[in-house]
Amino acid sequence: MTLPKALSSVASAVGASEFIFKVINQNPVILATESSPVALTEKPIVGQVIFDDITFTYPSRPDVPILTGFSLRIEAGMTVAFVGGSGSGKSTTIGLLQRFYDPQFGKVLLDGNNLKQMDIRTVRTNIGVVG
């Protein structure tokens, strides 16, 4: 690699590092260590999931709605497949269930409990997702 090409690569890396450090230094909105009033360890999870009138946009693109008025009831023991084109909300729906994100409006319920009020680590350890 020639010196000018190497310097160009170093300059690109320095430019990219600014974005990387910005992401690393962000304070997460959803903390995995926060205590929650509803402890799932007190009773076993049955597995009923309800998406109740969900509206969601990604924080990085607030002008692009992903889900609007989305409602779905999944009974315990059901096998569910999300199928659709790219950008239709499949991964977003799973991300909401795993509480990587919170909806702007509506709520996600697990056994009648709002996920926002549940212990996040317990929720995530009791959910299985096959991509």
N, C-alpha and C positions, 0 to 999 in steps of 0.2 A: 504494500500500500504506500503510495506516495505521501509526502508530508502535507501538501494542501488537502488531499482527500482525507487523511487522518484528522487534520484540524477541523474539517467540515463535520466529520463524524462526532468528534468531541463536542463541537458546538451544538449539534443536534441532541446529543445526550444531555447536555447541560439544560437545554430548553425543555426537554421532556421531564427532567428531574423536578422542575418547578411544579408541574402538574402532579407528579407522583407524591411529592412532599405535602402538597396542599390536601390531597386525599388522605394521606397518612395522619395528618395533624387535625383532621375534622373530629369534632365531638359527635359520637353517634346519638341519634334521636332515641333509639331503642337500645337500652342497656341490658346485656345478658345477666348482669350481676344485681340488677335492681330487685328489691324484695316486692312481693305482690301480696295483696290481701287474700287471694284465693289460692290455697295450696292444693295442688293436685294430688299430693301424696296422701292426703286424708282419705280419699276414696278412689277406687280404680276408675280409669277412663273407660267409658262405654264406647265412644267414638262417633256420636252424632255431630255433624258439622253443618252449620248454617251460615251462608253468606247472605246478609240481609241488606238489600238496597245499597250495594257498594258503589261508590264513585272513587276512582283512583287515577292519579297521574304521577309519573315519576318526578321526583324533586328536580332532576336535571332538565326536564322538559315539561314544565307545568302547563304549557299551552296545548299539549297533545293528550287528550283524554284516552285512557286505555280501557277503563271499565266505567260505564255510566248506568246506574240503576240495576246493577247485576245482583240477582238473587238466585240462590240454589240451596236445596236441602238434600243432604246426603245422610241417610240413615246408617246407624252402626252396622257393620258387617257387609255393606254394599261395596262392590268393586266398581270403581269409576275411572273412565278414561276421558281425558280432555283432548279433543281432536279439532284441528282447525289450521288455517293458514298462518303464515308468519305475521306476528303483530296482533293476533286475535285475542291475546290475554291468557293463554294457557300457563305460561311460566309465571306471569304476574299473579294469577290466582293461587298457585302453589306457594309463591313468595309471601303472599298475604296470610295463607294458612300457617306457614312456618314463622310468621311474624318477622320477616326481614324488612317488611314495610307495614305501615298502618294505613288504612283507607282514609281519605279526606272526609268522606261521609259514609254512613252505614256502619255495620259492625260484623265481625266474624265471631261466631259462637262455637264453642266446643262443649258439648253436653250441657248446653244452656248458659254457659259462662262466657262472658266477653273475653277474648284473648288478651286484651289490654290489661285485664285485671288478674291474669294468671301468671304463674311462674314460667318464664320463657324457656328455661333449660328443661324443665319437666315436659313442657309441650313438645319441644323439638325432639326429645328422646323417645317420645311415644308416637311419632309420626313417621311412617315409611313412605318414601317416594321413589318410584322407578321412572327414570328419565327415558 
